[in-house]
Amino acid sequence: MSKEPAQEGMLSNNAYDLMAQLTEENQSLWRIKNNYKKDAQGDQEAMDFWNFLEKDKQDHIKKLTELLEKRIKAQ
């Protein structure tokens, strides 16, 4: 991994992009857990999909967090 370009106290565009996507993934996961799964009760096919997507979002969040941590520490 190459060092992020110095930007005088600001995040690099790359780190900012990772952080923005992390925010999107977290918001999506919250909606799945707090809205979509409740709305899907009684529809097993939809519930199976939301359960799958919930796990997928958790994996994305974990990977994005790891990437972002490395880049912030490198600045």
Buried (B, 14 or more C-beta within 10 A) or exposed (E): EEEBEEEEEEBBEEBBEBBEBBEEBBEBBEEBEEEBBEEBEEEEEBBEBBEEBBEBBEEBBEEBBEBBEEBBEEB
